[in-house]
Amino acid sequence: MFTALYVINLESGEQKQLTFPKNNKIDNTPQVVGSTITWYRTSEKEDQGDVWVKDSMDAQEHRWLKNVDSPPTFFL
């Protein structure tokens, strides 16, 4: 199974796709700090992946870290 991340409004049930991985990619381990979301993008056959960032719901996603072993953990 390949995944993308979605934002779901629990009151209305409206869903909006947040990430758009290419074929055979998996977006997982999302973390939100303020209005910024990060996630780990990999495939099931790779040992390493990339950390992606989106600064707000409407911002363009971009790769932040390339070829990392695991996603970082952010503490507030």
PDB file of N, CA, C, O and CB in Angstrom:
ATOM      1  N   MET A   1       0.839  -1.169   0.000  1.00  0.00           N
ATOM      2  CA  MET A   1       0.000   0.000   0.000  1.00  0.00           C
ATOM      3  C   MET A   1       0.889   1.239   0.000  1.00  0.00           C
ATOM      4  O   MET A   1       1.860   1.307   0.754  1.00  0.00           O
ATOM      5  CB  MET A   1      -0.957  -0.006   1.212  1.00  0.00           C
ATOM      6  N   PHE A   2       0.568   2.207  -0.831  1.00  0.00           N
ATOM      7  CA  PHE A   2       1.321   3.443  -0.914  1.00  0.00           C
ATOM      8  C   PHE A   2       0.458   4.561  -0.341  1.00  0.00           C
ATOM      9  O   PHE A   2      -0.762   4.559  -0.503  1.00  0.00           O
ATOM     10  CB  PHE A   2       1.748   3.750  -2.383  1.00  0.00           C
ATOM     11  N   THR A   3       1.093   5.509   0.325  1.00  0.00           N
ATOM     12  CA  THR A   3       0.324   6.472   1.100  1.00  0.00           C
ATOM     13  C   THR A   3       0.638   7.910   0.722  1.00  0.00           C
ATOM     14  O   THR A   3       1.716   8.233   0.223  1.00  0.00           O
ATOM     15  CB  THR A   3       0.579   6.270   2.567  1.00  0.00           C
ATOM     16  N   ALA A   4      -0.342   8.755   0.978  1.00  0.00           N
ATOM     17  CA  ALA A   4      -0.211  10.203   0.942  1.00  0.00           C
ATOM     18  C   ALA A   4      -0.822  10.691   2.250  1.00  0.00           C
ATOM     19  O   ALA A   4      -1.530   9.940   2.921  1.00  0.00           O
ATOM     20  CB  ALA A   4      -0.919  10.849  -0.339  1.00  0.00           C
ATOM     21  N   LEU A   5      -0.558  11.933   2.615  1.00  0.00           N
ATOM     22  CA  LEU A   5      -1.122  12.498   3.830  1.00  0.00           C
ATOM     23  C   LEU A   5      -2.320  13.373   3.481  1.00  0.00           C
ATOM     24  O   LEU A   5      -2.323  14.058   2.458  1.00  0.00           O
ATOM     25  CB  LEU A   5      -0.061  13.309   4.603  1.00  0.00           C
ATOM     26  N   TYR A   6      -3.329  13.344   4.333  1.00  0.00           N
ATOM     27  CA  TYR A   6      -4.553  14.119   4.141  1.00  0.00           C
ATOM     28  C   TYR A   6      -4.850  14.920   5.396  1.00  0.00           C
ATOM     29  O   TYR A   6      -4.497  14.514   6.503  1.00  0.00           O
ATOM     30  CB  TYR A   6      -5.743  13.197   3.791  1.00  0.00           C
ATOM     31  N   VAL A   7      -5.502  16.060   5.216  1.00  0.00           N
ATOM     32  CA  VAL A   7      -6.051  16.841   6.316  1.00  0.00           C
ATOM     33  C   VAL A   7      -7.545  16.560   6.321  1.00  0.00           C
ATOM     34  O   VAL A   7      -8.204  16.660   5.286  1.00  0.00           O
ATOM     35  CB  VAL A   7      -5.736  18.392   6.169  1.00  0.00           C
ATOM     36  N   ILE A   8      -8.077  16.211   7.482  1.00  0.00           N
ATOM     37  CA  ILE A   8      -9.497  15.886   7.589  1.00  0.00           C
ATOM     38  C   ILE A   8     -10.141  16.796   8.623  1.00  0.00           C
ATOM     39  O   ILE A   8      -9.706  16.848   9.774  1.00  0.00           O
ATOM     40  CB  ILE A   8      -9.702  14.394   7.965  1.00  0.00           C
ATOM     41  N   ASN A   9     -11.181  17.513   8.207  1.00  0.00           N
ATOM     42  CA  ASN A   9     -11.960  18.336   9.117  1.00  0.00           C
ATOM     43  C   ASN A   9     -12.936  17.407   9.828  1.00  0.00           C
ATOM     44  O   ASN A   9     -13.842  16.857   9.200  1.00  0.00           O
ATOM     45  CB  ASN A   9     -12.709  19.502   8.359  1.00  0.00           C
ATOM     46  N   LEU A  10     -12.756  17.231  11.128  1.00  0.00           N
ATOM     47  CA  LEU A  10     -13.570  16.268  11.866  1.00  0.00           C
ATOM     48  C   LEU A  10     -15.033  16.703  11.976  1.00  0.00           C
ATOM     49  O   LEU A  10     -15.917  15.857  12.110  1.00  0.00           O
ATOM     50  CB  LEU A  10     -12.993  16.063  13.253  1.00  0.00           C
ATOM     51  N   GLU A  11     -15.296  18.004  11.921  1.00  0.00           N
ATOM     52  CA  GLU A  11     -16.676  18.473  12.016  1.00  0.00           C
ATOM     53  C   GLU A  11     -17.444  18.266  10.717  1.00  0.00           C
ATOM     54  O   GLU A  11     -18.586  17.807  10.739  1.00  0.00           O
ATOM     55  CB  GLU A  11     -16.701  19.938  12.396  1.00  0.00           C
ATOM     56  N   SER A  12     -16.831  18.599   9.590  1.00  0.00           N
ATOM     57  CA  SER A  12     -17.536  18.510   8.314  1.00  0.00           C
ATOM     58  C   SER A  12     -17.251  17.211   7.563  1.00  0.00           C
ATOM     59  O   SER A  12     -18.006  16.829   6.669  1.00  0.00           O
ATOM     60  CB  SER A  12     -17.164  19.681   7.445  1.00  0.00           C
ATOM     61  N   GLY A  13     -16.163  16.533   7.927  1.00  0.00           N
ATOM     62  CA  GLY A  13     -15.766  15.329   7.212  1.00  0.00           C
ATOM     63  C   GLY A  13     -15.028  15.612   5.914  1.00  0.00           C
ATOM     64  O   GLY A  13     -14.667  14.681   5.194  1.00  0.00           O
ATOM     65  N   GLU A  14     -14.795  16.899   5.601  1.00  0.00           N
ATOM     66  CA  GLU A  14     -14.088  17.279   4.379  1.00  0.00           C
ATOM     67  C   GLU A  14     -12.638  16.820   4.451  1.00  0.00           C
ATOM     68  O   GLU A  14     -11.982  16.959   5.483  1.00  0.00           O
ATOM     69  CB  GLU A  14     -14.158  18.806   4.155  1.00  0.00           C
ATOM     70  N   GLN A  15     -12.144  16.268   3.336  1.00  0.00           N
ATOM     71  CA  GLN A  15     -10.771  15.797   3.252  1.00  0.00           C
ATOM     72  C   GLN A  15     -10.027  16.555   2.165  1.00  0.00           C
ATOM     73  O   GLN A  15     -10.577  16.834   1.099  1.00  0.00           O
ATOM     74  CB  GLN A  15     -10.730  14.285   2.982  1.00  0.00           C
ATOM     75  N   LYS A  16      -8.761  16.888   2.447  1.00  0.00           N
ATOM     76  CA  LYS A  16      -7.920  17.570   1.464  1.00  0.00           C
ATOM     77  C   LYS A  16      -6.570  16.866   1.435  1.00  0.00           C
ATOM     78  O   LYS A  16      -5.923  16.707   2.470  1.00  0.00           O
ATOM     79  CB  LYS A  16      -7.759  19.096   1.803  1.00  0.00           C
ATOM     80  N   GLN A  17      -6.144  16.444   0.238  1.00  0.00           N
ATOM     81  CA  GLN A  17      -4.841  15.788   0.133  1.00  0.00           C
ATOM     82  C   GLN A  17      -3.749  16.807   0.374  1.00  0.00           C
ATOM     83  O   GLN A  17      -3.752  17.888  -0.215  1.00  0.00           O
ATOM     84  CB  GLN A  17      -4.661  15.114  -1.248  1.00  0.00           C
ATOM     85  N   LEU A  18      -2.808  16.456   1.250  1.00  0.00           N
ATOM     86  CA  LEU A  18      -1.743  17.370   1.655  1.00  0.00           C
ATOM     87  C   LEU A  18      -0.428  17.075   0.953  1.00  0.00           C
ATOM     88  O   LEU A  18       0.322  18.001   0.642  1.00  0.00           O
ATOM     89  CB  LEU A  18      -1.544  17.303   3.147  1.00  0.00           C
ATOM     90  N   THR A  19      -0.130  15.798   0.697  1.00  0.00           N
ATOM     91  CA  THR A  19       1.120  15.426   0.035  1.00  0.00           C
ATOM     92  C   THR A  19       0.813  14.639  -1.227  1.00  0.00           C
ATOM     93  O   THR A  19      -0.234  14.001  -1.336  1.00  0.00           O
ATOM     94  CB  THR A  19       2.027  14.603   0.982  1.00  0.00           C
ATOM     95  N   PHE A  20       1.733  14.690  -2.173  1.00  0.00           N
ATOM     96  CA  PHE A  20       1.531  14.067  -3.472  1.00  0.00           C
ATOM     97  C   PHE A  20       2.772  13.263  -3.869  1.00  0.00           C
ATOM     98  O   PHE A  20       3.542  13.690  -4.730  1.00  0.00           O
ATOM     99  CB  PHE A  20       1.209  15.134  -4.540  1.00  0.00           C
ATOM    100  N   PRO A  21       2.965  12.098  -3.240  1.00  0.00           N
ATOM    101  CA  PRO A  21       4.141  11.283  -3.566  1.00  0.00           C
ATOM    102  C   PRO A  21       4.040  10.699  -4.970  1.00  0.00           C
ATOM    103  O   PRO A  21       2.947  10.445  -5.476  1.00  0.00           O
ATOM    104  CB  PRO A  21       4.308  10.155  -2.544  1.00  0.00           C
ATOM    105  N   LYS A  22       5.181  10.495  -5.581  1.00  0.00           N
ATOM    106  CA  LYS A  22       5.235   9.844  -6.896  1.00  0.00           C
ATOM    107  C   LYS A  22       4.908   8.356  -6.731  1.00  0.00           C
ATOM    108  O   LYS A  22       4.749   7.867  -5.613  1.00  0.00           O
ATOM    109  CB  LYS A  22       6.645  10.033  -7.562  1.00  0.00           C
ATOM    110  N   ASN A  23       4.813   7.651  -7.849  1.00  0.00           N
ATOM    111  CA  ASN A  23       4.501   6.219  -7.813  1.00  0.00           C
ATOM    112  C   ASN A  23       5.477   5.457  -6.931  1.00  0.00           C
ATOM    113  O   ASN A  23       6.676   5.734  -6.932  1.00  0.00           O
ATOM    114  CB  ASN A  23       4.515   5.636  -9.222  1.00  0.00           C
ATOM    115  N   ASN A  24       4.959   4.503  -6.185  1.00  0.00           N
ATOM    116  CA  ASN A  24       5.742   3.608  -5.327  1.00  0.00           C
ATOM    117  C   ASN A  24       6.420   4.304  -4.153  1.00  0.00           C
ATOM    118  O   ASN A  24       7.359   3.752  -3.580  1.00  0.00           O
ATOM    119  CB  ASN A  24       6.780   2.922  -6.145  1.00  0.00           C
ATOM    120  N   LYS A  25       5.973   5.490  -3.782  1.00  0.00           N
ATOM    121  CA  LYS A  25       6.529   6.194  -2.631  1.00  0.00           C
ATOM    122  C   LYS A  25       5.515   6.187  -1.491  1.00  0.00           C
ATOM    123  O   LYS A  25       4.305   6.134  -1.711  1.00  0.00           O
ATOM    124  CB  LYS A  25       6.921   7.649  -3.008  1.00  0.00           C
ATOM    125  N   ILE A  26       6.036   6.241  -0.278  1.00  0.00           N
ATOM    126  CA  ILE A  26       5.224   6.203   0.933  1.00  0.00           C
ATOM    127  C   ILE A  26       5.528   7.450   1.758  1.00  0.00           C
ATOM    128  O   ILE A  26       6.689   7.719   2.068  1.00  0.00           O
ATOM    129  CB  ILE A  26       5.497   4.903   1.758  1.00  0.00           C
ATOM    130  N   ASP A  27       4.507   8.207   2.113  1.00  0.00           N
ATOM    131  CA  ASP A  27       4.659   9.348   3.015  1.00  0.00           C
ATOM    132  C   ASP A  27       4.173   8.913   4.393  1.00  0.00           C
ATOM    133  O   ASP A  27       3.027   8.493   4.549  1.00  0.00           O
ATOM    134  CB  ASP A  27       3.863  10.607   2.498  1.00  0.00           C
ATOM    135  N   ASN A  28       5.048   9.014   5.390  1.00  0.00           N
ATOM    136  CA  ASN A  28       4.655   8.614   6.734  1.00  0.00           C
ATOM    137  C   ASN A  28       5.363   9.454   7.782  1.00  0.00           C
ATOM    138  O   ASN A  28       6.157  10.334   7.452  1.00  0.00           O
ATOM    139  CB  ASN A  28       4.950   7.137   6.957  1.00  0.00           C
ATOM    140  N   THR A  29       5.076   9.183   9.025  1.00  0.00           N
ATOM    141  CA  THR A  29       5.666   9.841  10.188  1.00  0.00           C
ATOM    142  C   THR A  29       5.503  11.362  10.132  1.00  0.00           C
ATOM    143  O   THR A  29       6.487  12.085  10.289  1.00  0.00           O
ATOM    144  CB  THR A  29       7.142   9.484  10.295  1.00  0.00           C
ATOM    145  N   PRO A  30       4.283  11.862   9.911  1.00  0.00           N
ATOM    146  CA  PRO A  30       4.104  13.311   9.893  1.00  0.00           C
ATOM    147  C   PRO A  30       4.289  13.913  11.283  1.00  0.00           C
ATOM    148  O   PRO A  30       3.931  13.302  12.290  1.00  0.00           O
ATOM    149  CB  PRO A  30       2.722  13.665   9.351  1.00  0.00           C
ATOM    150  N   GLN A  31       4.850  15.113  11.324  1.00  0.00           N
ATOM    151  CA  GLN A  31       4.991  15.875  12.556  1.00  0.00           C
ATOM    152  C   GLN A  31       4.622  17.321  12.256  1.00  0.00           C
ATOM    153  O   GLN A  31       5.019  17.872  11.229  1.00  0.00           O
ATOM    154  CB  GLN A  31       6.442  15.767  13.136  1.00  0.00           C
ATOM    155  N   VAL A  32       3.858  17.933  13.159  1.00  0.00           N
ATOM    156  CA  VAL A  32       3.419  19.307  12.976  1.00  0.00           C
ATOM    157  C   VAL A  32       3.996  20.166  14.089  1.00  0.00           C
ATOM    158  O   VAL A  32       3.877  19.833  15.268  1.00  0.00           O
ATOM    159  CB  VAL A  32       1.874  19.401  12.951  1.00  0.00           C
ATOM    160  N   VAL A  33       4.622  21.273  13.707  1.00  0.00           N
ATOM    161  CA  VAL A  33       5.111  22.277  14.651  1.00  0.00           C
ATOM    162  C   VAL A  33       4.579  23.614  14.154  1.00  0.00           C
ATOM    163  O   VAL A  33       5.004  24.105  13.109  1.00  0.00           O
ATOM    164  CB  VAL A  33       6.702  22.276  14.764  1.00  0.00           C
ATOM    165  N   GLY A  34       3.651  24.202  14.899  1.00  0.00           N
ATOM    166  CA  GLY A  34       3.009  25.433  14.441  1.00  0.00           C
ATOM    167  C   GLY A  34       2.217  25.145  13.179  1.00  0.00           C
ATOM    168  O   GLY A  34       1.355  24.266  13.171  1.00  0.00           O
ATOM    169  N   SER A  35       2.502  25.880  12.114  1.00  0.00           N
ATOM    170  CA  SER A  35       1.821  25.651  10.842  1.00  0.00           C
ATOM    171  C   SER A  35       2.671  24.834   9.871  1.00  0.00           C
ATOM    172  O   SER A  35       2.286  24.651   8.716  1.00  0.00           O
ATOM    173  CB  SER A  35       1.449  26.979  10.207  1.00  0.00           C
ATOM    174  N   THR A  36       3.825  24.343  10.329  1.00  0.00           N
ATOM    175  CA  THR A  36       4.736  23.579   9.476  1.00  0.00           C
ATOM    176  C   THR A  36       4.554  22.086   9.718  1.00  0.00           C
ATOM    177  O   THR A  36       4.470  21.637  10.861  1.00  0.00           O
ATOM    178  CB  THR A  36       6.203  23.989   9.734  1.00  0.00           C
ATOM    179  N   ILE A  37       4.492  21.323   8.626  1.00  0.00           N
ATOM    180  CA  ILE A  37       4.402  19.872   8.730  1.00  0.00           C
ATOM    181  C   ILE A  37       5.611  19.260   8.032  1.00  0.00           C
ATOM    182  O   ILE A  37       6.019  19.709   6.961  1.00  0.00           O
ATOM    183  CB  ILE A  37       3.069  19.343   8.113  1.00  0.00           C
ATOM    184  N   THR A  38       6.175  18.232   8.653  1.00  0.00           N
ATOM    185  CA  THR A  38       7.267  17.467   8.045  1.00  0.00           C
ATOM    186  C   THR A  38       6.826  16.017   7.943  1.00  0.00           C
ATOM    187  O   THR A  38       5.970  15.573   8.709  1.00  0.00           O
ATOM    188  CB  THR A  38       8.594  17.595   8.873  1.00  0.00           C
ATOM    189  N   TRP A  39       7.400  15.279   7.008  1.00  0.00           N
ATOM    190  CA  TRP A  39       7.108  13.853   6.883  1.00  0.00           C
ATOM    191  C   TRP A  39       8.278  13.165   6.211  1.00  0.00           C
ATOM    192  O   TRP A  39       9.142  13.807   5.614  1.00  0.00           O
ATOM    193  CB  TRP A  39       5.801  13.614   6.086  1.00  0.00           C
ATOM    194  N   TYR A  40       8.289  11.856   6.320  1.00  0.00           N
ATOM    195  CA  TYR A  40       9.354  11.006   5.794  1.00  0.00           C
ATOM    196  C   TYR A  40       8.818  10.305   4.552  1.00  0.00           C
ATOM    197  O   TYR A  40       7.788   9.633   4.613  1.00  0.00           O
ATOM    198  CB  TYR A  40       9.850   9.966   6.867  1.00  0.00           C
ATOM    199  N   ARG A  41       9.512  10.458   3.426  1.00  0.00           N
ATOM    200  CA  ARG A  41       9.091   9.842   2.159  1.00  0.00           C
ATOM    201  C   ARG A  41      10.126   8.806   1.750  1.00  0.00           C
ATOM    202  O   ARG A  41      11.316   9.100   1.635  1.00  0.00           O
ATOM    203  CB  ARG A  41       8.910  10.918   1.035  1.00  0.00           C
ATOM    204  N   THR A  42       9.651   7.596   1.534  1.00  0.00           N
ATOM    205  CA  THR A  42      10.524   6.492   1.147  1.00  0.00           C
ATOM    206  C   THR A  42       9.724   5.520   0.285  1.00  0.00           C
ATOM    207  O   THR A  42       8.559   5.773  -0.024  1.00  0.00           O
ATOM    208  CB  THR A  42      11.116   5.772   2.402  1.00  0.00           C
ATOM    209  N   SER A  43      10.336   4.434  -0.094  1.00  0.00           N
ATOM    210  CA  SER A  43       9.603   3.350  -0.747  1.00  0.00           C
ATOM    211  C   SER A  43       9.862   2.086   0.063  1.00  0.00           C
ATOM    212  O   SER A  43      10.788   2.043   0.872  1.00  0.00           O
ATOM    213  CB  SER A  43      10.041   3.170  -2.258  1.00  0.00           C
ATOM    214  N   GLU A  44       9.057   1.072  -0.149  1.00  0.00           N
ATOM    215  CA  GLU A  44       9.207  -0.127   0.654  1.00  0.00           C
ATOM    216  C   GLU A  44      10.496  -0.887   0.361  1.00  0.00           C
ATOM    217  O   GLU A  44      10.878  -1.765   1.134  1.00  0.00           O
ATOM    218  CB  GLU A  44       8.035  -1.026   0.436  1.00  0.00           C
ATOM    219  N   LYS A  45      11.168  -0.570  -0.731  1.00  0.00           N
ATOM    220  CA  LYS A  45      12.407  -1.269  -1.090  1.00  0.00           C
ATOM    221  C   LYS A  45      13.669  -0.475  -0.741  1.00  0.00           C
ATOM    222  O   LYS A  45      14.777  -0.968  -0.953  1.00  0.00           O
ATOM    223  CB  LYS A  45      12.405  -1.578  -2.570  1.00  0.00           C
ATOM    224  N   GLU A  46      13.526   0.729  -0.216  1.00  0.00           N
ATOM    225  CA  GLU A  46      14.684   1.568   0.117  1.00  0.00           C
ATOM    226  C   GLU A  46      14.960   1.532   1.609  1.00  0.00           C
ATOM    227  O   GLU A  46      14.037   1.459   2.421  1.00  0.00           O
ATOM    228  CB  GLU A  46      14.457   3.018  -0.343  1.00  0.00           C
ATOM    229  N   ASP A  47      16.242   1.584   1.966  1.00  0.00           N
ATOM    230  CA  ASP A  47      16.628   1.660   3.372  1.00  0.00           C
ATOM    231  C   ASP A  47      16.678   3.101   3.861  1.00  0.00           C
ATOM    232  O   ASP A  47      16.641   3.349   5.066  1.00  0.00           O
ATOM    233  CB  ASP A  47      17.980   0.992   3.585  1.00  0.00           C
ATOM    234  N   GLN A  48      16.761   4.039   2.947  1.00  0.00           N
ATOM    235  CA  GLN A  48      16.816   5.453   3.305  1.00  0.00           C
ATOM    236  C   GLN A  48      15.681   6.200   2.618  1.00  0.00           C
ATOM    237  O   GLN A  48      15.091   5.720   1.650  1.00  0.00           O
ATOM    238  CB  GLN A  48      18.183   6.067   2.922  1.00  0.00           C
ATOM    239  N   GLY A  49      15.395   7.375   3.139  1.00  0.00           N
ATOM    240  CA  GLY A  49      14.354   8.204   2.547  1.00  0.00           C
ATOM    241  C   GLY A  49      14.703   9.664   2.684  1.00  0.00           C
ATOM    242  O   GLY A  49      15.811  10.015   3.090  1.00  0.00           O
ATOM    243  N   ASP A  50      13.756  10.512   2.345  1.00  0.00           N
ATOM    244  CA  ASP A  50      13.940  11.963   2.399  1.00  0.00           C
ATOM    245  C   ASP A  50      12.930  12.567   3.363  1.00  0.00           C
ATOM    246  O   ASP A  50      11.822  12.056   3.519  1.00  0.00           O
ATOM    247  CB  ASP A  50      13.793  12.595   0.990  1.00  0.00           C
ATOM    248  N   VAL A  51      13.323  13.657   4.007  1.00  0.00           N
ATOM    249  CA  VAL A  51      12.406  14.398   4.862  1.00  0.00           C
ATOM    250  C   VAL A  51      11.881  15.584   4.056  1.00  0.00           C
ATOM    251  O   VAL A  51      12.652  16.373   3.509  1.00  0.00           O
ATOM    252  CB  VAL A  51      13.108  14.870   6.192  1.00  0.00           C
ATOM    253  N   TRP A  52      10.567  15.692   3.996  1.00  0.00           N
ATOM    254  CA  TRP A  52       9.901  16.752   3.246  1.00  0.00           C
ATOM    255  C   TRP A  52       9.232  17.721   4.205  1.00  0.00           C
ATOM    256  O   TRP A  52       8.862  17.350   5.319  1.00  0.00           O
ATOM    257  CB  TRP A  52       8.869  16.166   2.265  1.00  0.00           C
ATOM    258  N   VAL A  53       9.077  18.980   3.761  1.00  0.00           N
ATOM    259  CA  VAL A  53       8.508  20.041   4.581  1.00  0.00           C
ATOM    260  C   VAL A  53       7.459  20.795   3.770  1.00  0.00           C
ATOM    261  O   VAL A  53       7.596  21.002   2.564  1.00  0.00           O
ATOM    262  CB  VAL A  53       9.612  21.006   5.086  1.00  0.00           C
ATOM    263  N   LYS A  54       6.416  21.193   4.475  1.00  0.00           N
ATOM    264  CA  LYS A  54       5.415  22.093   3.909  1.00  0.00           C
ATOM    265  C   LYS A  54       5.161  23.141   4.983  1.00  0.00           C
ATOM    266  O   LYS A  54       4.757  22.797   6.094  1.00  0.00           O
ATOM    267  CB  LYS A  54       4.075  21.328   3.486  1.00  0.00           C
ATOM    268  N   ASP A  55       5.393  24.418   4.671  1.00  0.00           N
ATOM    269  CA  ASP A  55       5.337  25.482   5.674  1.00  0.00           C
ATOM    270  C   ASP A  55       3.924  25.883   6.072  1.00  0.00           C
ATOM    271  O   ASP A  55       3.733  26.498   7.121  1.00  0.00           O
ATOM    272  CB  ASP A  55       6.056  26.681   5.165  1.00  0.00           C
ATOM    273  N   SER A  56       2.947  25.552   5.264  1.00  0.00           N
ATOM    274  CA  SER A  56       1.541  25.790   5.595  1.00  0.00           C
ATOM    275  C   SER A  56       0.696  24.920   4.678  1.00  0.00           C
ATOM    276  O   SER A  56       1.218  24.287   3.761  1.00  0.00           O
ATOM    277  CB  SER A  56       1.158  27.310   5.449  1.00  0.00           C
ATOM    278  N   MET A  57      -0.593  24.888   4.923  1.00  0.00           N
ATOM    279  CA  MET A  57      -1.492  24.059   4.115  1.00  0.00           C
ATOM    280  C   MET A  57      -1.408  24.406   2.634  1.00  0.00           C
ATOM    281  O   MET A  57      -1.513  23.520   1.786  1.00  0.00           O
ATOM    282  CB  MET A  57      -2.926  24.216   4.597  1.00  0.00           C
ATOM    283  N   ASP A  58      -1.221  25.671   2.314  1.00  0.00           N
ATOM    284  CA  ASP A  58      -1.234  26.115   0.920  1.00  0.00           C
ATOM    285  C   ASP A  58       0.153  26.261   0.314  1.00  0.00           C
ATOM    286  O   ASP A  58       0.279  26.596  -0.864  1.00  0.00           O
ATOM    287  CB  ASP A  58      -1.953  27.418   0.816  1.00  0.00           C
ATOM    288  N   ALA A  59       1.192  26.016   1.099  1.00  0.00           N
ATOM    289  CA  ALA A  59       2.563  26.181   0.611  1.00  0.00           C
ATOM    290  C   ALA A  59       2.960  24.997  -0.270  1.00  0.00           C
ATOM    291  O   ALA A  59       2.335  23.937  -0.233  1.00  0.00           O
ATOM    292  CB  ALA A  59       3.549  26.323   1.795  1.00  0.00           C
ATOM    293  N   GLN A  60       3.990  25.198  -1.043  1.00  0.00           N
ATOM    294  CA  GLN A  60       4.545  24.132  -1.879  1.00  0.00           C
ATOM    295  C   GLN A  60       5.420  23.235  -1.014  1.00  0.00           C
ATOM    296  O   GLN A  60       6.208  23.740  -0.215  1.00  0.00           O
ATOM    297  CB  GLN A  60       5.362  24.717  -3.073  1.00  0.00           C
ATOM    298  N   GLU A  61       5.300  21.922  -1.154  1.00  0.00           N
ATOM    299  CA  GLU A  61       6.164  21.005  -0.413  1.00  0.00           C
ATOM    300  C   GLU A  61       7.559  21.013  -1.023  1.00  0.00           C
ATOM    301  O   GLU A  61       7.714  21.225  -2.225  1.00  0.00           O
ATOM    302  CB  GLU A  61       5.578  19.572  -0.411  1.00  0.00           C
ATOM    303  N   HIS A  62       8.571  20.780  -0.193  1.00  0.00           N
ATOM    304  CA  HIS A  62       9.939  20.708  -0.700  1.00  0.00           C
ATOM    305  C   HIS A  62      10.758  19.730   0.152  1.00  0.00           C
ATOM    306  O   HIS A  62      10.502  19.548   1.342  1.00  0.00           O
ATOM    307  CB  HIS A  62      10.598  22.116  -0.703  1.00  0.00           C
ATOM    308  N   ARG A  63      11.736  19.117  -0.488  1.00  0.00           N
ATOM    309  CA  ARG A  63      12.621  18.184   0.211  1.00  0.00           C
ATOM    310  C   ARG A  63      13.575  18.990   1.071  1.00  0.00           C
ATOM    311  O   ARG A  63      14.196  19.944   0.604  1.00  0.00           O
ATOM    312  CB  ARG A  63      13.404  17.274  -0.791  1.00  0.00           C
ATOM    313  N   TRP A  64      13.687  18.596   2.336  1.00  0.00           N
ATOM    314  CA  TRP A  64      14.531  19.305   3.292  1.00  0.00           C
ATOM    315  C   TRP A  64      15.825  18.525   3.526  1.00  0.00           C
ATOM    316  O   TRP A  64      16.908  19.109   3.499  1.00  0.00           O
ATOM    317  CB  TRP A  64      13.779  19.524   4.626  1.00  0.00           C
ATOM    318  N   LEU A  65      15.725  17.206   3.758  1.00  0.00           N
ATOM    319  CA  LEU A  65      16.892  16.357   3.989  1.00  0.00           C
ATOM    320  C   LEU A  65      16.832  15.179   3.021  1.00  0.00           C
ATOM    321  O   LEU A  65      15.763  14.611   2.797  1.00  0.00           O
ATOM    322  CB  LEU A  65      16.950  15.861   5.473  1.00  0.00           C
ATOM    323  N   LYS A  66      17.963  14.816   2.455  1.00  0.00           N
ATOM    324  CA  LYS A  66      18.012  13.759   1.450  1.00  0.00           C
ATOM    325  C   LYS A  66      18.799  12.556   1.985  1.00  0.00           C
ATOM    326  O   LYS A  66      19.825  12.720   2.646  1.00  0.00           O
ATOM    327  CB  LYS A  66      18.649  14.286   0.139  1.00  0.00           C
ATOM    328  N   ASN A  67      18.308  11.352   1.691  1.00  0.00           N
ATOM    329  CA  ASN A  67      18.983  10.096   2.034  1.00  0.00           C
ATOM    330  C   ASN A  67      19.299   9.962   3.523  1.00  0.00           C
ATOM    331  O   ASN A  67      20.458   9.802   3.905  1.00  0.00           O
ATOM    332  CB  ASN A  67      20.259   9.978   1.244  1.00  0.00           C
ATOM    333  N   VAL A  68      18.274  10.029   4.350  1.00  0.00           N
ATOM    334  CA  VAL A  68      18.445   9.840   5.792  1.00  0.00           C
ATOM    335  C   VAL A  68      17.906   8.464   6.177  1.00  0.00           C
ATOM    336  O   VAL A  68      17.036   7.913   5.504  1.00  0.00           O
ATOM    337  CB  VAL A  68      17.718  10.968   6.598  1.00  0.00           C
ATOM    338  N   ASP A  69      18.439   7.918   7.274  1.00  0.00           N
ATOM    339  CA  ASP A  69      18.057   6.579   7.716  1.00  0.00           C
ATOM    340  C   ASP A  69      16.668   6.531   8.344  1.00  0.00           C
ATOM    341  O   ASP A  69      15.968   5.525   8.231  1.00  0.00           O
ATOM    342  CB  ASP A  69      19.068   6.061   8.701  1.00  0.00           C
ATOM    343  N   SER A  70      16.268   7.618   9.006  1.00  0.00           N
ATOM    344  CA  SER A  70      14.969   7.658   9.667  1.00  0.00           C
ATOM    345  C   SER A  70      14.546   9.113   9.823  1.00  0.00           C
ATOM    346  O   SER A  70      15.380  10.015   9.743  1.00  0.00           O
ATOM    347  CB  SER A  70      15.017   6.940  11.050  1.00  0.00           C
ATOM    348  N   PRO A  71      13.266   9.343  10.043  1.00  0.00           N
ATOM    349  CA  PRO A  71      12.809  10.727  10.191  1.00  0.00           C
ATOM    350  C   PRO A  71      13.287  11.317  11.513  1.00  0.00           C
ATOM    351  O   PRO A  71      13.403  10.598  12.504  1.00  0.00           O
ATOM    352  CB  PRO A  71      11.276  10.801  10.103  1.00  0.00           C
ATOM    353  N   PRO A  72      13.564  12.619  11.537  1.00  0.00           N
ATOM    354  CA  PRO A  72      13.957  13.258  12.804  1.00  0.00           C
ATOM    355  C   PRO A  72      12.738  13.416  13.703  1.00  0.00           C
ATOM    356  O   PRO A  72      11.602  13.411  13.229  1.00  0.00           O
ATOM    357  CB  PRO A  72      14.622  14.642  12.547  1.00  0.00           C
ATOM    358  N   THR A  73      12.978  13.556  14.983  1.00  0.00           N
ATOM    359  CA  THR A  73      11.916  13.824  15.948  1.00  0.00           C
ATOM    360  C   THR A  73      12.090  15.234  16.455  1.00  0.00           C
ATOM    361  O   THR A  73      13.177  15.614  16.892  1.00  0.00           O
ATOM    362  CB  THR A  73      11.933  12.803  17.123  1.00  0.00           C
ATOM    363  N   PHE A  74      11.026  16.014  16.399  1.00  0.00           N
ATOM    364  CA  PHE A  74      11.073  17.401  16.858  1.00  0.00           C
ATOM    365  C   PHE A  74      10.402  17.501  18.220  1.00  0.00           C
ATOM    366  O   PHE A  74       9.330  16.933  18.429  1.00  0.00           O
ATOM    367  CB  PHE A  74      10.387  18.351  15.838  1.00  0.00           C
ATOM    368  N   PHE A  75      11.026  18.218  19.145  1.00  0.00           N
ATOM    369  CA  PHE A  75      10.485  18.421  20.480  1.00  0.00           C
ATOM    370  C   PHE A  75      10.177  19.907  20.633  1.00  0.00           C
ATOM    371  O   PHE A  75      10.938  20.769  20.192  1.00  0.00           O
ATOM    372  CB  PHE A  75      11.482  17.923  21.590  1.00  0.00           C
ATOM    373  N   LEU A  76       9.052  20.176  21.263  1.00  0.00           N
ATOM    374  CA  LEU A  76       8.672  21.577  21.498  1.00  0.00           C
ATOM    375  C   LEU A  76       9.150  22.023  22.850  1.00  0.00           C
ATOM    376  O   LEU A  76       8.929  23.171  23.234  1.00  0.00           O
ATOM    377  CB  LEU A  76       7.156  21.767  21.388  1.00  0.00           C
TER     378      LEU A  76
END
